[in-house]
Amino acid sequence: MAIKAVFLDFYGTLAREDDGLIKNLCRKVCETSALNIQPADAARYWWECTNSFCRRYSGADFKSQLEIEKLVLEAVNARYESALPVEGTLNDILQSWQQPETWSDVRPFLAQLPLKVCIVANAEHATLEKALRHLRLDVPDILCSEDAHCYKPDVAIFQRALSVMDVKPKEALFVGDSLHYDIAPAKAVGMFTAWLNRAGRPLGGECTPDTTLASLMQLKSMMR
């Protein structure tokens, strides 16, 4: 069956992640904490909280990404007796989401694609639209966590994206940089998958993508 639509992760695939900001914030947690901890400890707990809250606050109890980030900051401060200023830190995080950087392969990849394209992202529409304007990227179809009331890797957001684009799973290709958040759930709903591995990371045993890419332009060449 022919591919009719390409679904793209955003943060990590089209836009760079805010890893540098989070690492810096974790260092500040250590600096303001009365406990003997390392930045890696704070980072590990930060992502544990993020994943836990994203699972908890879905469906009828859905909370926005910014609301979840506030809960994470409060949890980190409480656990490590640290003093990160919550509101100011939230503003910094929101700015990083709205004004990300991108890679050199993104714009040429999106130019004149022969298939329908949809971004599937853990984000709110307003934030993602500002990020797209900042990067000067024109992708009209967007499916965000606030639309599906859940966060990747929940398969419901992938199923909602298929429905919105009116394609069957075997007519869809999902492209993402995360095996856990993108590739595994996309495969679970029956999509074809392409793992974007710009850094040459080892595959590991979590799941096996249908293809692995070093660049989005590699995928565009394959599509041609």
C-alpha positions in Angstrom: 0.0 0.0 0.0 1.4 3.4 -1.0 2.3 6.0 1.6 -0.2 8.9 1.5 1.0 11.1 4.4 4.1 11.8 6.4 3.7 12.5 10.2 6.6 14.4 11.8 7.7 14.8 15.4 8.6 18.5 16.1 10.9 18.9 19.1 14.0 16.8 18.4 13.1 16.3 14.7 12.3 19.6 13.2 13.4 21.8 16.1 16.2 21.3 18.5 15.4 20.1 22.0 15.9 22.4 25.0 18.4 20.0 26.6 21.0 22.7 27.3 18.4 24.8 29.2 17.3 21.8 31.3 21.0 20.9 32.1 21.6 24.5 33.2 18.5 24.5 35.4 19.6 21.2 37.0 22.9 22.8 37.9 21.0 25.7 39.5 19.0 23.1 41.5 22.2 21.8 42.9 23.6 25.3 43.6 20.5 26.3 45.6 19.9 22.9 47.3 21.0 22.2 50.9 21.6 18.5 49.9 24.6 16.9 48.4 23.3 16.1 44.9 24.7 16.1 41.3 23.0 17.7 38.2 22.5 14.2 36.8 20.3 13.3 39.9 18.2 16.4 39.3 17.9 15.7 35.6 16.9 12.1 36.2 14.1 13.1 38.6 13.1 16.0 36.4 12.3 13.5 33.5 10.7 11.0 35.9 8.3 13.7 37.0 7.6 14.8 33.5 6.8 11.3 32.3 4.7 10.6 35.4 2.7 13.8 35.2 2.1 13.4 31.4 0.6 9.9 32.0 -1.4 11.1 35.0 -2.9 14.2 33.5 -4.4 12.9 30.3 -8.0 12.3 29.2 -10.6 14.1 31.4 -7.8 15.2 33.8 -5.7 16.7 31.0 -3.3 19.5 31.9 -1.3 21.6 29.4 2.4 21.2 28.9 3.1 24.4 30.8 0.9 23.4 33.7 2.8 20.1 33.9 6.2 21.9 33.7 5.1 24.0 36.7 4.3 20.8 38.7 7.7 19.4 37.7 9.5 22.5 39.0 7.6 22.4 42.2 8.3 18.7 42.7 12.0 19.2 42.0 12.2 22.1 44.4 10.4 20.1 47.1 12.6 16.9 46.7 15.9 18.7 46.7 15.1 21.6 48.9 16.2 23.9 46.1 15.0 27.4 45.2 14.5 27.6 41.5 12.1 30.6 40.9 9.1 28.8 39.4 7.5 31.6 37.4 10.8 33.0 36.0 11.9 29.5 35.1 8.6 28.8 33.4 9.1 31.9 31.3 12.5 30.8 30.2 11.2 27.3 29.3 8.3 28.7 27.3 10.6 31.0 25.4 12.8 28.0 24.5 9.8 26.2 23.2 8.6 29.2 21.2 12.0 30.2 19.8 13.9 27.0 19.1 16.7 26.4 16.7 16.5 24.0 13.8 18.8 22.0 11.6 20.1 22.7 8.0 18.2 19.7 6.6 14.7 20.8 7.7 13.7 23.5 5.3 15.0 21.7 2.1 13.2 18.6 3.3 9.9 20.3 3.7 10.1 22.2 0.4 7.8 20.7 -2.2 7.1 17.4 -0.5 4.9 15.2 -2.7 2.8 14.0 0.2 0.5 15.4 2.9 2.5 16.4 6.0 1.3 16.6 9.6 3.2 17.5 12.8 2.4 15.5 15.8 3.8 17.1 19.0 3.7 17.2 22.7 2.8 20.9 22.8 0.0 23.4 22.7 -1.2 24.9 19.5 -0.2 28.5 20.4 3.3 27.5 21.4 3.8 25.3 18.3 2.5 28.0 16.0 4.8 30.6 17.5 7.7 28.1 17.1 6.8 27.5 13.4 6.6 31.2 12.7 10.0 31.7 14.5 11.6 29.1 12.3 9.7 30.3 9.2 8.3 26.8 8.5 5.0 26.3 6.7 3.3 23.1 7.9 -0.5 23.7 7.9 -1.6 20.4 9.5 -0.8 20.1 13.2 -1.9 17.6 15.9 -1.0 18.6 19.4 -1.3 17.0 22.8 -4.1 19.4 23.7 -6.1 18.1 20.7 -5.9 14.5 21.8 -5.8 15.2 25.5 -2.8 13.0 25.9 1.0 13.0 25.4 3.3 10.8 23.3 4.0 7.9 23.7 0.2 7.4 24.3 -1.0 5.7 21.1 -4.2 7.8 21.2 -2.4 10.8 19.8 -1.2 8.8 16.9 -4.7 7.4 16.3 -6.1 10.9 16.4 -3.5 12.1 13.9 -4.5 9.3 11.5 -8.1 10.2 11.8 -7.5 13.9 11.3 -5.5 13.3 8.1 -7.9 10.6 6.9 -5.3 7.9 6.2 -5.0 4.3 7.3 -2.0 3.2 9.4 -0.3 1.4 6.4 -0.7 4.6 4.4 1.3 6.6 6.9 4.9 7.2 7.7 6.0 8.5 11.1 9.3 10.3 11.4 10.8 11.0 14.8 14.1 11.1 16.7 12.9 9.2 19.8 12.4 5.4 19.8 10.3 5.6 23.0 8.1 8.6 22.2 7.8 8.3 18.4 8.8 5.0 16.8 7.4 2.4 19.3 3.9 3.9 19.6 3.7 4.7 15.8 4.6 1.0 15.1 2.0 -0.1 17.7 -0.8 1.5 15.7 0.5 0.1 12.4 2.4 3.0 10.9 5.6 2.7 8.9 8.4 4.3 10.9 11.6 6.2 10.2 14.0 6.9 13.1 15.9 10.1 12.6 19.3 9.4 14.2 21.4 12.4 13.4 23.9 11.6 16.2 24.5 8.0 15.3 23.2 6.6 18.6 23.0 2.8 19.0 19.6 1.3 18.3 19.3 -0.7 21.5 16.5 -3.2 22.1 13.4 -1.0 22.7 12.0 -1.4 19.1 13.1 -1.7 15.5 12.2 1.1 13.1 11.4 0.3 9.5 14.2 2.5 8.4 16.9 4.6 10.1 18.0 8.0 8.7 21.0 10.2 9.3 19.3 13.2 7.7 15.8 14.2 6.6 17.3 14.7 3.1 18.0 11.0 3.0 14.3 10.4 3.4 13.4 12.9 0.7 15.8 11.1 -1.7 14.0 7.8 -0.8 10.6 9.3 -1.4 11.7 10.5 -4.9 
